[in-house]
Amino acid sequence: MLKEKTEIGPGLLFMVLFAPLVGYGLMQSPYIAAEQIGNNGYWGFVLAFVPAVGLIGILDALGRRFPQKSLIQYLPDVCGPFWGRILGFIYLLFMMAVLTISSILAVLQSETYFLFRTPSWALILFFLGISAYIAHQGIEGIARLSAFVFPVTFVLSVLSIAFSFQNFELDNIRPVCLIDGFKIPLGAVQMFYPFFPLSTVLLIYPYLTEKQKGFKTILGAASLAFIIILVTIVNTIGNFSAPGILRYSWPVIEVTRKANLPFVLQTFGLFFTAAWLTLTLAGTGFFYYVLAEGSAQLLRRLNYKWFTLVLFPLIYCLMMLLTGVIEVRYIFSYFCVIGAALSLGIPLLVWFLAVIKRWGEKKDAA
């Protein structure tokens, strides 16, 4: 059973999941859709949402079976002491990979548009330092931060995307119903990456006070993020077309820079970027916390606050190895496929073994 007394309600769980879902998924989705599928690449993201709903069901089922334990704590019971620790270690490596790659993408975007004369090492140090500070506040502090920034970031994001439709051309998203072999299913695998943050539920579910609302809460956060990202994909393709998107490293920034409010606001790009970076920092701090808390539970040494410091130099060095956009794009395609397999495979395997061995609570926890 968890030693911490911290608890979060369904509303805070919604906020803490929404931040990384949108922050991590918004920027790269149009590029992947255009690169992997084409003008109707939005169907790939729609298809990717189907297994995401199934994943949410599995996460909720595991949370109900083990209401007082995190994944790291019940893995030895389900898989055995040795394989349980190995699987827990793989899960934490996956969390570290998501944290590292998503963080460096945010740093590269900031470097490209706003701080191009600032050295990479300084940007990474600044970004990671803020993330570590957020992680140090614990799950309750992160949840309250996410709830605080949600209204403003949500409104700014919606306004920026809505006004970006000024230059939308319907022909750019056609043919709508074209099925070109396996492009859409294969593209859907690549486009599942915005739902990677759902895997964090495996570690924080015990903190949820009203577990009977777990499925609806997680599904609500994922659905709202899905709608925002899907509209962004359609909007970006409609503005540039699939071949046009591939000319830009950050097409979403470009499309919001074109949006304006006549006679009032020249561009929404700056406001949109500020909103997105705020969500990304909150999401990165959350992932940092999950990694630190999971490491403390796996090694049974110290606590998550110490591990935010212990992990800092390791994550910093990993980010310093990825300071080129081309390098990150090359790695990102493999990361999406491997990450989809892990984010779906680990919960499914653990749930299957728990059912077969009849481990865990079978009744809902209030």
Order of alpha helices (4+ residues) and beta strands (2+ residues): alpha-alpha-alpha-alpha-alpha-alpha-alpha-alpha-alpha-alpha-alpha-alpha-alpha-alpha-alpha-alpha
